[in-house]
Each structure stands twice: as C-alpha cells, then as structure tokens.
C-alpha cells in the first residue's frame, strides 16, 4: 500500500459543497482518473479516504488535505495531472505531501474574512478592548466565550471599500469557527446586521506557528 496525503484547494461554487458531497466528488474523480486506489472491504466497497480538518459548507480553502491509499505507485506529478483532469470546477490538486505527521499537531487555522464594508480601525479597536462575548455552539452544547481567547493573531484593512480580516484562530478539540468573528463585530456595532461574509482558510499551523502543510510537503514521499 502507498499512503497519500493530497493538498488541494476549493473555491467558487465548490466552497458550497457539503463535506459528504465533497468526499463523493473526490471519489468519483479518482474513478474517472483511473487511479489504483484502495477500496474498503464488504458488501458495499468504496474508496477509502478521509478529509482532514473539514470546513463548514460555504467556506473556500487553499489548504485542504485528503488521505487515501494506492495499490500501485504513481508518480506525484502524474497523480496531480490525472486528478486535475477529473476534478469538477473549483477543486484543484496542488501537491502530494508526506503522511507521517498526525493531524492532531494542527493547533491553529489562518483565515481571510471579507465583508463588503466596514471600518478597519473600529474593528481593531473592538478586539483590543473589552472581551467580545458570544454564544459558541458545538456538539457538546453551547457556552459563552470571549472570542479573543481563541485568537492567536488578527488584523484588519480596507481594500477597495471592503473590510478584510486575517485571523489565526484556535483549531484542535475546541476550534473557533471564523463566523464568530463576524458575530462579535456585529454585536459590537462595527458591522451591520445581516452582513454577508466570505471565508477562506489560508493555512493550518502547528502550536508554534509552523505551517503544518509546508512541513509535510517537505518530507520525502515515495509513491
């Protein structure tokens, strides 16, 4: 068996594909690409793959990771070409990475958030001031948190009239969805009610801020 960790991006309409539909789209693409992928055993065999650190529906990403196995070796460049020839619009394979590093090493995720309008100075002041408290929901229930407690770094700037935020937020067992940044700024009066937002994950980081993907892609991967 040849373990593969694929780095890919999703953008445009592909950002609105649900997690399950994304997995099925990748599985169908692997079939079209005629890759020698490993299937599960049993009465309903399917391609065995997992998407690491999955995102909410509606989020774009430049750093999606997918683990799967090949029964035969395939050159990395050929693998990327074959997948990109089969992937639907908005999904693009970028690189093949090493698989030795556990996803549990990911402690932070960096995001870009865009709103159609807003004041960068007011947004920065809001985060530098009193705790911005929101109701955070998870599978374990709802709790009130201070958003700042989940933020490693955050900055704001205006670009062509839009307000753009870059934020490094807690991942792991108790992650912060970047939508809570929008919630916090709306409650603080910085953003209008019912504001629209565009979310893009830029990178996934380890506890010390090292780029998890760069470290993995620097490994010598034999296919």
C-alpha positions, 0 to 999 in steps of 0.5 A: 500500500502507498499512503497519500496525503493530497493538498488541494484547494476549493473555491467558487461554487465548490466552497458550497459543497457539503463535506459528504458531497465533497468526499463523493466528488473526490471519489468519483474523480479518482474513478474517472482518473483511473487511479489504483486506489484502495477500496474498503472491504464488504458488501458495499466497497468504496474508496477509502479516504478521509478529509482532514480538518473539514470546513463548514459548507460555504467556506473556500480553502487553499489548504485542504488535505485528503488521505487515501491509499494506492495499490500501485505507485504513481508518480506525484506529478502524474497523480496531480495531472490525472486528478486535475483532469477529473476534478469538477470546477473549483477543486484543484490538486496542488501537491502530494505531501508526506503522511507521517505527521498526525493531524492532531499537531494542527493547533491553529487555522489562518483565515481571510474574512471579507465583508463588503464594508466596514471600518478597519480601525473600529474593528481593531479597536473592538478586539483590543478592548473589552472581551467580545462575548458570544454564544459558541455552539458545538456538539457538546452544547453551547457556552459563552466565550470571549472570542479573543481567547481563541485568537492567536493573531488578527488584523484588519484593512480596507481594500477597495471599500471592503473590510478584510480580516486575517485571523489565526484562530484556535483549531484542535478539540475546541476550534473557533469557527471564523463566523464568530468573528463576524458575530462579535463585530456585529454585536459590537456595532462595527458591522451591520446586521445581516452582513454577508461574509466570505471565508477562506482558510489560508493555512493550518499551523502547528502550536508554534506557528509552523505551517503544518502543510509546508512541513509535510510537503517537505518530507520525502514521499515515495509513491 
